[in-house]
Every structure is written in structure tokens, then in C-alpha cells.
């Protein structure tokens, strides 16, 4: 089961102290000590060099590995008594404090984490001094996605099943299903990857399309599976896949949001000319029917003709 964001943050904070006291530590030994795989440890090490005492760079952790051992090059400089105390610029203090207060209001957040966040916020306010003033005049509130995120995060942490009512814009319908969460990730939007009990397959759900969510008492039990590499995006069409061109009006602009595409050109009427690739162009006939007067398939011609014929057949059935 993939760790949630809070657990990973805790681990990385502990990892900094661990590495400071063990220069040249072996990757296998560190992974074993933290109860994670070597690949998960390497993933953490890819993030740590972007952390430090300043958002503007300069005082960042210089951590690297030769594939066998881990070295923290500037541990003494950042951890010594002569290191400069934390100083936040006004924009840094504002961003941190506004974000911290907003996260503290998330529904479903564990009270222990909420209390810890409040204590950290108080320390930030003290460190920021006068620069903390601007943050008190700003606020951020989370809409429904924030509550969904909190419930999913809790389900992952407690390894519990979820019940969802989920909206699919391609089919324009709401479905109800039970899912076993695997992980949260962000690729443009925030997604839940889970084992869907309805389809008996791995499925991906965009959090802002979850209409309703409930945390169930049943334990989550997804089958063993290898996590997908998402470094190149959520959906990764091949360059060899056939090219399809779709023109949509203003009411069909959601196509560019829902389908991965090569290009999206603005049209004079406020619509888009979308070029995309798919291994099964025939599957886009349903998209054409869903769009109705809001769009049409332009190329390839055979697919456009097929979509028009499907539309004529559907209209004839209504006439009967």
C-alpha cells in the first residue's frame, strides 16, 4: 500500500536527521531502517535536494548518492551553531501561513495532525515577525475537493475501503462504486488510483469529479500490482497511434480537459480544434455521439463517416 503524503513527509523529516548522523550510509541499510524499498528511498532522495532554509535557493540540502551510499555534503554548514537563523521574506511568510491555515481547516484531517499543524503555524508566525501581518488579511477555503482529499488520505492511512458517487463527463452519468485506495497523485489535477470493485480492475478517479464519498468500515484489500510510472503523464498515447482531429464548440471544450492531446487550437467561435492520438480510433464514436451539436470528428475521414452513420442510426431509433 502506498504511503500517504503526511506519512511520507514525516519519514523525510526523520531521514534528514538520520543521514546527518550517518555519513556515507548504505542505501539498503537506510531503506531497511525506514521499512521502505530502495526505490522509495531514491524517490525521497530526489526530493530532499529541493529542500532547505530558503525558498529562493542557495541554502539547500546537498544530498546525493553513488548508487550504493548516500552522502550529505553540507550537513555541517546547515546544522551548525553558526548557521543563520530562519528569516522569511514577506511573500514567503504570507504563502506559508495562508497555506498552513487553509490546510488546518480540511475536513477529515486527523486531530493529532491538525494540532501539530497549528503549533507549527504559531512557530512560523513567531519566526516571520512583522512579515506575518499580511497573511492575516488573506484566507483560502477548500471546496468539495478538499473534503474528498481528506477522506481519501484517511482511507489510505487506515487502509479502509471507500464508497464513491463519481461523475464521468464522457458518458454524462453518475455511477456508484466501492474502491480500495492505492495512492493519491497529482498530474495537472489530483487523482485517486484504486482497485474498483464494480469493474474488478484498477481505475483512476479525479477528485473534483467525486460527487459524494463515504469511508467504509471494510478493510481495503487491493490485489498486488506494480505502480504505474506517471512521469510522462496520466495517459501516454504512443507516437505510432493513429491521429484523430476533433472540432468542438464552446460547450465541448471539456474534451481537451478529459482526453490527452497533441495540440488544441482556438477557433473563432470559442471552440477548439483538438488533435489527439488513440490506439482505437473507433472508440471515439461514442465521444462524437456524446458531443452532439457541440462537436464533430474531422479526421480521419473514415472515422468521421462512421460517427455520422452512428448518429443517423441513433436518431432513426428515436423516430421509431
C-alpha positions in Angstrom: 0.0 0.0 0.0 1.5 3.4 -1.0 2.1 5.8 2.0 0.0 9.0 2.2 1.5 12.4 1.9 1.6 13.0 5.7 3.4 9.8 6.4 6.0 10.5 3.6 6.6 14.0 5.0 7.2 12.6 8.5 9.6 10.0 7.0 11.6 12.6 5.1 12.0 14.8 8.1 13.3 11.8 10.1 15.5 10.9 7.1 17.3 14.3 7.3 18.4 13.6 10.9 19.3 10.0 10.2 21.6 11.0 7.3 23.2 13.8 9.2 24.4 11.3 11.8 25.4 8.6 9.3 27.6 10.0 6.5 28.0 7.5 3.7 25.1 5.3 4.9 24.3 2.4 2.6 21.1 2.7 0.6 20.0 -0.8 1.6 20.6 -0.2 5.3 18.7 3.1 5.3 15.7 1.6 3.4 15.6 -1.3 5.8 15.7 1.1 8.8 12.7 3.0 7.5 10.8 0.0 6.3 10.7 1.0 2.7 12.1 -0.2 -0.6 15.3 1.1 -2.1 13.3 2.7 -5.0 11.1 4.5 -2.5 14.2 5.8 -0.7 15.7 7.0 -4.0 12.4 8.8 -4.7 12.8 10.6 -1.3 16.4 11.5 -2.1 15.3 13.1 -5.4 13.1 15.5 -3.4 15.4 16.3 -0.5 17.9 18.4 -2.5 15.0 20.8 -3.3 14.6 21.4 0.5 16.5 23.8 2.7 16.3 27.0 4.7 15.3 29.3 1.8 12.6 29.0 -0.9 14.9 31.1 -3.2 17.7 28.6 -3.4 21.2 28.8 -2.1 20.8 27.1 1.3 19.5 23.8 0.0 20.4 20.2 1.1 23.3 18.9 -1.0 22.4 15.2 -0.8 23.5 12.7 -3.5 24.2 9.0 -4.0 26.6 6.9 -6.0 24.0 4.1 -6.2 25.3 2.3 -3.1 25.9 5.0 -0.5 24.3 8.3 0.4 26.2 11.5 1.1 25.1 14.8 2.6 27.7 17.2 1.5 26.7 20.3 3.5 25.3 18.8 6.7 27.7 20.8 8.9 27.0 24.1 7.2 23.2 23.8 7.6 23.2 22.1 11.0 26.0 24.0 12.8 25.5 26.6 15.6 26.8 29.2 13.3 24.1 28.7 10.7 21.9 31.7 10.0 18.6 31.7 11.9 15.4 31.4 9.8 14.4 34.6 8.1 11.3 34.7 5.9 10.6 37.4 3.3 7.1 38.9 3.3 5.9 36.8 0.3 7.4 33.6 1.8 5.8 34.2 5.2 2.4 35.0 3.6 2.4 31.9 1.4 3.4 29.6 4.2 0.9 30.9 6.7 -2.1 31.2 4.4 -1.4 27.6 3.2 -1.0 26.3 6.8 -4.2 27.9 8.0 -6.1 26.6 5.0 -4.9 23.0 5.4 -5.8 23.1 9.1 -9.5 23.6 8.1 -9.6 20.5 5.9 -12.5 18.2 7.0 -11.4 14.7 7.9 -7.9 15.8 8.9 -6.7 13.7 11.9 -6.9 15.8 15.1 -3.3 15.0 16.0 -2.1 16.3 12.6 -4.4 19.4 12.9 -2.9 20.2 16.4 0.7 19.7 15.1 -0.1 22.0 12.1 -1.4 24.7 14.4 1.7 24.5 16.6 3.9 24.8 13.5 1.9 27.7 12.3 2.4 29.5 15.6 6.1 29.0 15.3 6.1 30.3 11.8 4.3 33.4 12.9 6.9 34.0 15.6 9.7 33.4 13.1 8.1 35.7 10.5 7.7 38.6 12.9 6.3 41.7 11.1 6.2 39.8 7.8 3.3 37.6 9.2 1.0 40.6 9.2 0.0 40.4 5.5 -1.1 36.7 5.9 -3.8 37.7 8.4 -5.6 39.7 5.7 -5.8 36.7 3.3 -7.7 33.4 3.5 -8.1 30.3 1.4 -11.1 27.9 1.7 -11.3 24.5 0.1 -14.4 23.5 -1.8 -15.6 19.9 -2.0 -12.3 18.6 -3.4 -10.6 19.4 -0.1 -13.0 17.2 1.8 -12.7 14.4 -0.7 -8.9 14.7 -0.4 -9.0 14.4 3.3 -11.3 11.3 3.2 -9.1 9.6 0.6 -5.9 10.4 2.6 -7.5 9.0 5.7 -8.7 5.9 3.9 -5.1 5.3 2.6 -3.6 5.8 6.1 -6.1 3.5 7.7 -6.3 1.0 4.8 -10.1 1.3 4.5 -12.5 0.9 1.6 -14.3 3.9 0.1 -17.8 4.3 -1.4 -18.0 6.9 -4.3 -20.6 8.5 -6.5 -18.5 9.5 -9.5 -19.3 11.7 -12.5 -18.0 10.7 -15.9 -18.3 13.6 -18.4 -17.6 11.3 -21.4 -20.8 9.3 -20.5 -22.5 12.1 -18.7 -23.6 9.8 -15.9 -23.0 9.3 -12.2 -22.0 5.8 -11.0 -21.8 4.3 -7.5 -18.9 2.1 -6.6 -16.7 0.8 -3.8 -13.0 1.1 -4.2 -9.8 0.0 -2.4 -7.5 3.1 -2.4 -3.9 2.6 -3.7 -2.5 6.1 -3.8 -3.1 9.8 -4.4 -1.1 11.6 -7.1 -1.2 14.9 -9.0 -0.8 15.3 -12.8 -2.4 18.6 -13.5 -5.3 17.6 -11.3 -5.4 15.4 -8.1 -6.3 11.8 -8.7 -7.1 8.7 -6.7 -5.7 5.4 -8.0 -7.8 2.5 -6.6 -9.0 -1.0 -7.2 -12.6 -0.7 -8.3 -14.9 -3.4 -7.0 -17.5 -2.6 -9.7 -15.3 -3.2 -12.7 -12.8 -5.5 -10.9 -9.9 -3.5 -12.3 -7.6 -0.7 -11.5 -9.2 2.7 -12.1 -8.2 6.3 -11.7 -10.6 8.9 -10.3 -10.3 12.7 -10.5 -11.1 14.1 -7.1 -13.1 17.1 -8.4 -15.5 14.6 -10.1 -16.3 12.8 -6.9 -19.9 13.9 -6.1 -20.1 12.0 -2.8 -17.7 9.9 -0.7 -18.0 7.7 2.4 -15.3 6.0 4.4 -16.4 2.4 5.0 -15.5 0.0 7.8 -14.4 -2.8 5.4 -10.6 -3.0 5.1 -9.1 -2.1 1.7 -7.6 -5.1 0.0 -6.4 -4.3 -3.5 -4.6 -7.1 -5.3 -0.8 -6.9 -5.6 0.1 -4.7 -8.6 3.0 -2.7 -9.9 2.6 1.1 -9.6 2.5 2.8 -13.0 5.2 5.3 -13.9 3.4 8.6 -14.2 6.5 10.8 -15.0 5.2 11.3 -18.6 1.6 12.0 -17.7 -1.5 10.1 -16.7 -2.3 8.7 -20.2 0.6 8.2 -22.5 -0.5 7.6 -26.2 2.1 6.2 -28.4 3.6 8.2 -31.3 2.5 5.3 -33.6 -1.1 5.6 -32.6 -3.5 7.0 -35.3 -4.1 10.7 -35.2 -7.7 12.0 -34.8 -8.8 15.6 -35.2 -12.0 16.8 -33.4 -13.6 20.2 -33.6 -15.7 21.3 -30.7 -17.8 24.3 -29.9 -17.7 26.2 -26.5 -19.8 23.5 -24.9 -17.4 20.8 -25.9 -14.2 22.3 -24.6 -14.2 19.7 -21.8 -12.7 17.3 -24.4 -9.3 19.0 -24.1 -9.5 18.6 -20.3 -10.6 14.9 -20.3 -8.5 13.5 -23.2 -4.7 13.8 -23.6 -4.0 15.6 -26.8 -1.1 16.7 -29.0 -2.5 20.2 -29.8 -5.6 22.3 -29.1 -6.1 25.3 -31.4 -8.5 28.0 -30.5 -11.4 28.6 -33.0 -13.2 31.9 -33.7 -16.5 30.7 -32.1 -14.8 30.0 -28.8 -14.3 26.3 -29.5 -11.2 24.2 -30.1 -9.7 22.1 -32.8 -8.1 19.2 -30.9 -5.6 16.8 -32.3 -5.1 13.6 -30.3 -3.8 10.0 -30.7 -5.5 6.8 -29.7 -4.8 3.1 -30.4 -8.5 2.6 -31.0 -10.0 5.5 -33.1 -13.3 3.7 -33.3 -13.8 4.1 -29.6 -14.2 7.9 -30.2 -17.5 7.3 -32.0 -19.2 7.4 -28.6 -17.4 10.8 -28.0 -19.0 12.1 -31.2 -22.4 11.0 -30.1 -21.9 12.5 -26.6 -20.9 15.8 -28.2 -23.9 16.1 -30.4 -24.1 19.6 -31.8 -21.2 20.7 -29.7 -18.6 18.9 -31.8 -17.6 16.7 -34.7 -14.8 14.4 -35.8 -12.9 15.9 -38.7 -10.3 13.3 -39.5 -9.6 10.6 -40.4 -12.4 10.7 -42.9 -13.4 7.0 -42.3 -14.0 7.7 -38.6 -15.9 10.9 -39.3 -18.2 9.0 -41.7 -18.6 6.2 -39.2 -19.6 8.7 -36.5 -22.2 10.3 -38.7 -23.7 6.9 -39.6 -23.9 6.1 -35.9 -25.6 9.4 -35.2 -28.2 8.7 -38.1 -28.9 5.3 -36.7 -29.4 6.6 -33.2 -31.8 9.3 -34.5 -33.7 6.8 -36.5 -34.2 4.7 -33.4 -35.7 7.7 -31.6 -38.1 8.2 -34.6 -39.3 4.6 -34.3 
